[in-house]
């Protein structure tokens, strides 16, 4: 991606450590799923990447109409150790934390705590006088105060390449992050351009300020407990550490090796709770989160959001002419809602996903999408410093998965 480094840097800034403190019975999604021959080609491609040494391990999960059709786990959690990937393997989901933070924000929106067109400075007065750095390096006033809508759609003016990664945002707590950001200029006028940056970490701060709860506790009480997601949190209970997959990289010879600098696991809540990218989770847990959204905000009797709120999240909120450009100069057929990218025109986007599908991924290769038109949820997990691109000429794993999933679900059983 011409801005994949932005994606990776933003997730790195956001990293805290993950999974859940208490042990709990596995959710229903962890139940064994009968093999479905329609997904043999998907398994063959994913397994091949492992067998060729391009990935250490991978898990995929496909559900349609609320029923898991296919679940596969293959390879090892660590290429230097024997532990196999299983359905219960815990993964660093990095930026797949963002939609969870978005849901937390929308819970507070439903409570009347904020509105889309509210100025961000109403809640963060430190941002009231932020200047904008012009192309010639001079500083200008904001043409209009950045709004909450812009903060939740990466158009508030923050940019990871404009000095934010050098501010060591995660060496402090969320208030310390706000104090540091308040001393930096914006990279673009609010609303004028899509820029990947610390916007969702700022949302995590807002969740705390508007709710009066720590971000991890808010997540637990309002999302993880109701949805029965026992393995999702900002840290990993000591009893679960053996289930955590390691992030990998390629050495000078192109061999897959653990990325030692990334693999520290926190076993207690970190100081910096990164709403942008700090969670760990399992494929089964994340499926339950995604299925809740597909169901219009409810799962197994637990309501997290109202249907109209979910619809609002997946509605394109970008100004005319503003393009999502995470994977290139712009992504045709793609819009952006509230903390999720949205497929507006599948043909222009070059995807078999249905119109109105919404999605996101993590810097270490995790990816998911929700397709309301086909009542489909997909969750995939790998752990690779190259994100979803396994290297050596192989296309991104995410793009490999799209046609294989849709070819399978369209076949009769």
N, C-alpha and C positions, 0 to 999 in steps of 0.2 A: 504494500500500500504506500503511495508516496507520503502518507502520514502514518504509516504503521508505527514509526518510532514515537509519534505523539501518543498513539494509543498505548504503547508499552510504557512510555515515560509516565503518562497519567496514572496508569495502573500501579506502577512502581511507587509513585508518590503516595498513592492511596493505600499501599499494602500495610496491613496490620496482620496478625495471625488469627487462626480460625478453628472451628467446629464447636461442639456444645459441651457445656460443663457437666450436665447431669446425664446419667444413663436413663433410657426410657425404652418401652417396647417399640419395635420397628413399626413404621407406618404401613398401611395396607399396600402401598406402592412397592414395598420390599418383598412382597410375596413372589414366589417363583412364577415365571411366565412361560407357557408352553412355546416350544420352537415353532416359528411360522416360516415355512419354506419360501414365502414370497420375499423375505429379507435376506436370502442367501447371498445375493450380489452385494448388498451393503456389508454383510459380515466379511465376505471375501476381500473386498477392497480395504476395509479397516484392518483386518488381520494381516493382510499383505504388507501394509505399512509397518506393522510391528515385526513381521518375519524378515523384512528387508533391513531392519535396524534403523528405520526412520522415526519410529515412535517407540517408547518403552511400553506403553499400554494405552488402552482406549476403552471407553464404555459408551454405548448408545442406547437410547430409549425412545420408542415411538408409541404414541397413544392416539387413538381416534375415537371420537364419541365418548370420551371419558374412560375408555378401556385400554389398558396397556396391551398393544399388539405384539411388541417385540422388545426384548431387553437382552443386551449382550455385553459381556465384560471379557477382555482378552489382553494378554501380555502381563507385564510385571509392574508393580508400583515403583520399582527402582531397578535399573538395568544391572546394578552391582549387587543385588540381593535377590533371594528366591521368592519373596512374597508376591503372590499373584494379584492382579486386579480382580476385584469381586464387585457385585452390585452395591456392597456397603463401603467400598473405598471412598475416602474423603479427599476432595480436591480443592485446591486454591481456585476459587471462581473469579477472583480479580474483579473486572468491570461488570460481571454479571451480578455484582452487588448493587449496581446502580438502579435497576428496576425495583429492587426491594426497597431501597431508599425512596424511590418515587412513590411506591405504594404507601409508605409511611407518611410522606408528605400529603398524599391525597386523603388519607384517614383524617389528618388535621384540617384539610380543606373542607371535608364533609362536616367537620365540627365547627366550621365558620371561623377558624383561626386566621385564615388568610384568603386573598382573592388573586386570581391570575394577573390582573393588571395593577396590583399593589406595587409601589416602589419597594425594591429590596431594602432600601435604606430605612424604610419604616420599621423594619425588624432588626436591621444591622446598621445603626447610625454611623458606624466607622466607615461605611462605604458612601456616605452622602456626598463627599467632595472628591471622589475618585476622578482623576483626569484620564484622558485618552491620548496615547502616544500616536502622533501622526506619522505618515510615511517619511517625512523629513526629520523626524526625531523630536519635533516640538510637541508640547503638551497642550491639549485643548479641553474644553469643558465637554461633558456628555451632552449630546444633542437632546436627549431626554433621559430622565433617570431610568436606569435598568429596572425591568419589572420581574416579578416572580415567574411569569410565563417564559421570559427570556432566560432566566436562570435555569429553568427546567428543560430548556431545549438547546443548550450550548450556544446561545446567541447573546449572552450578557456582556461579552467583550473580553472575558478571560481566555488566555491561550497558554497551553503548556510550554510552548516554544518561546514565550516572551519573558522569561526570567523566573517563572513560577517553580520550575523544577530545581532551580538553584537556591530557592528560598528555604530548602530543607523543611518543608511544611510538616512532615510527619515526625519531626524530632520534638514535638510539643504536644499540647492538647488542642482541642478544637478552638478554644478561645485564642490560644496562641497563634493558630493558623490565621484566624480573622485579623489579628493585630498585624501579622506580617503582610497579608494581602492588602491591607489598608494603606500600606506604604508603597505599593507598586502601581504603576499606571495600567489601565486597560489596553489591550492590543487592538481593539476595534470598537467602533461606536455600538452601543447596545442595539440589538435587533438587526444589524446590518450584515452580519457574516456569521457562519457556523464555525465555531472554534472549539477544539477539544481542550479542556483544561480542568481546573479544580471545582467546577460548578456543583458537582454532586457531593463533594466533601462539605461545601458550604451549606447544601441542603441538610446534611447530617447535623451540622451545627444548629440549623433552624429547627429541626425536629426536637432537639434538646431544649432550645429556648422556648418554643411554643408549647411544648408538652410538660416541661418541668421534670423530664425523666432523662437519664443517660440513654444514648442511642441504642446500646446493646439491650437494655432493659425494655425499651419501647418496642424494639423488634421482637423480643421474646414474648412480651405480653400480648401484643396486638397482631402478630403475624405467625411466629414460629410455634407458639403453643396452640393457638386455634387450628392451625393447619397440620399439626402433628409432624413437625420437621425437627426431629431430635438431634440431628447431626449438623445443624447449621448455626454458626456463631462466629465471633471474632477470635476465638481461641479453642484449643482442643483439650478435652479432659485427658489427664495422663493415661487413663485406661483405654483411650482411643488412638493414641499416638501411632501405634503400629499399623493403623488403617490409613494413614495419610500417604498419598502418592508424592513422590519427589519431582521437582521441576528439573528438566534436563536441558542440555545444550549440546552443541557439536564441538569437538576438539579440532585441532589444526588438521588432523587427518580425516575429518568428517565423521568421526565415530561419536555415537551418542554416549554422553557421560552426565552424571548428576551435576547440576549447577549449584555448587556448594554455597555460594554467597546468598542464595535465595531460600535455602531449605531450613532455616531456623523455624521452629514451631513453638509458639507461645502457649503455655499451659495455664495461663490466667489472663484476665482481661487486659489488653494493652492500654497504654496511656492515650494513644491516638486512635480513635474509633473511626476508621475510614469508610464513610458511606459510599465513597467512590469505588473502593476495591478491596476491602479488608476481610471479606467473609470466606470461610470454607463451607463446603456443602457436599452432599452426595447427589448422584443423578436422581435417585428416588425422591429425596427431599425437594429438589428443585422442580421436578415434575409436579409435585403437589402445589407448589407456588404457581407454576405456569397454568396448571389445570384450573386453579381457582380463578385466574384471570379469564381463561377461555369460558368458564361457566358464568361470567358476569359478576365475579367478586365473591363467590361462595364455593365451599367444598365440604362434603360430608356433614352438612348441617351447620357449619361455621361460616358466618358472613363477615368478610373483611372489608369489602367495599360494595357500594350500590352499582347496579348494572350501568347506569348513566355515567358514573364516575370512571369506570373502566373504558367506556366508549370515548370519554374525553381524553383519557391518557393516550389512546391510540389514534387520535385525530391529529393530522398535520397542523402544526401551529407556526410554521415558518412564514415569514413575509414573502410575498411574490418575488421571485428572483434569487432568494437565498437558497443555496444548494448544500446538501450534506456532502462533505468531501473527506471523510476519514480514509477512504480507500482509493482516492484519486482526486483529480482537479474538481470533479463533482460526480455524484452518483446518479445517473439518469433514473427516473422513475421512483426515486426514494425521497420520502419526507421525514419529518421528525416530530414526534409527539412529546409527551412529558416523560422523559428518561427512557424512551424506546425509539428506535428507528422504525419506519413504517413503509411498506411496499405500496406505493400509489399506483404504479403501472407495471405489472409483471413483465410485459414484453419489453418495455424500455429498460427495466432493471435487469433483464436477461435471467429471470428466475422462474421456475415452475411453481413457486409459492403463490397462493391465492391473493387476489387484491385485498388489501387491508391487513395482510399478515404483519406482525411486528416482532422485533427480535433485538438481540444484542449478543456480544461475546466478551471473553476475557483475554487479557494479554498472554496468558499461558495456554491458550487454545480451547478453552471451554466455549461452547456455543449453544444457543437455543433459539427456537422460533415458535410462535403461536399463530396458527392459520385458522381464523374463524370461518372462512368460506368452506374449508374442508374439515372443520372440527378436529384439527390436528395439532398435537404438541410433539415437538422433538427436543431432546436434550442430549448433548454430546460432551464428553470430557476427555481431554488429554492434558499433559503438563510439559510444555516445551517453550523455551525462551524465544523461539521464533513465532510465537503465537500459533495460529492454525496452519502455518506453512512448514512442512517437515523438511524442506531443503532439498538440495540436489535435483532441482528441476521438477519436483512434485508440486502440483497445484495445492492451494489451501484445502485442508481437510473439510472445512465447511462447504466449499463449493463442490467438492466431490460428493458430499452427502445429499445435496438437494435432489438431483435427478434420480438417485438410487432409492430414496425414500418415496418419492411420488410415483415412480414406476411400480414400486411394490404395492402401495396402497390402492392403486387403480386396478391391480389384477384381482380376479375372483379368487376366493380362498379355495 
